[in-house]
Amino acid sequence: MARHVVATVDDIAPGQRKLVHVQGRDIGVFNVGGEFFAIADRCPHEGGSLCKRRVVGLAESSEPGSYQLSRPGEMVRCPWHGWDSTCAPENPGAIRPAPRFAPSI
């Protein structure tokens, strides 16, 4: 895959993202705790934009009435149907992944 310079490290502060357009694709580049991740700005379910929405954590429950927030700042939610995807390395089986790209610094 070809390399494309889309930002400097200082352009995307921790907890922020930048939406870029590369070779006909919209891609969100995310800074999660100083690590950079890139995903397609397209929900794998119906194609809604993932990267323009608020970045959140994952709410988990081990039993009714008991909830914990995990993976803060790693989740994006499709505005059309509420599907969650992650912008960081995923926990197998926990979420539906969006297509990813390998950013380098």
N, C-alpha and C positions, 0 to 999 in steps of 0.2 A: 504494500500500500504506500502511496506517495505521502510525503510529509508536507504539512502546511503550517506555517507560523500564523497563529490566530491571536495571540496575546503574550504579554510578558507576565511573569509571576506576580508582579506588583499590580497588574490590571485586575486581578480577581482575588479579593480579600477572602480570608477564611469565612465560610458560611455563605459566600456569594457565588454567583455563576455568571457566565457570559454566553449568550446565544450567538452562534456564528453560522455562516452559510459557506459550505465547501463543496465544490463540484456538484451542485444541484441538491445538496442535502442540508437541512437545518440540524445543527448539532449543539447541544448544551455542554459547556465545559464547567465543571463544578470544582470548587475548592472545599474539601471536607477535612477540616482540621489540619490544613497544610498539605494534604495529598490531593492530587488532581485526577479527576475522572471525567470521561466524556461519554454521553449517550445520545442516540438519535432523539430528536424532538418529535417523536411519534409514538403514541401508545400502541403496543402490539395487539390490542383488542380491536379498536375501531379507528385508530389513527389520530386521535386528539393530541393537541400540543401538550407535552409534559413539562417543558423547561421554562415556561412563563409563569407557572404556578408557584405557590409558596412551598418551600422545602420544609419538611416536617420529620418527625420521628415515627417509629412504629409502635402502636399501642398493642400490647400483648396481655393475655389473661390466662392464668393457670386454673382459675375457678371463678364462678360468678361473683361479681362484686369486688374482685381483686384485679387491679389493672396496673401495669407498669409501662413506662415509656422507655423503649430501647432504641438504639441506633439513631440518636438525635442528629438531625441535619442530613440524613442519608436518603430520605424517601421523597419521591415526587408523586403526586396524585393526578390522574387524568381528570380534567374538568368535565368530561362528558358522562362518564359512568362510575367514577370514583376508584378505578383500578389503581393499585399502588405498584410502583416500580422503584428501583433503587438507583441512585447515581453513584454509589460506592460498591465495593465488592459485596456480592450478595451472600446471604445465608441460604444454602441450598434448600429449596422447597418452601421457603417462607414467603416469597414474593414472585411476581411475574416480571422477568427481566425485559427491558427494552434493549434494542440492538446497541452494542457498545463499541467503543473505539479505544485505542491505546495511546493516551497522550504521553508526551515526553517533555522533560524540562531541560 
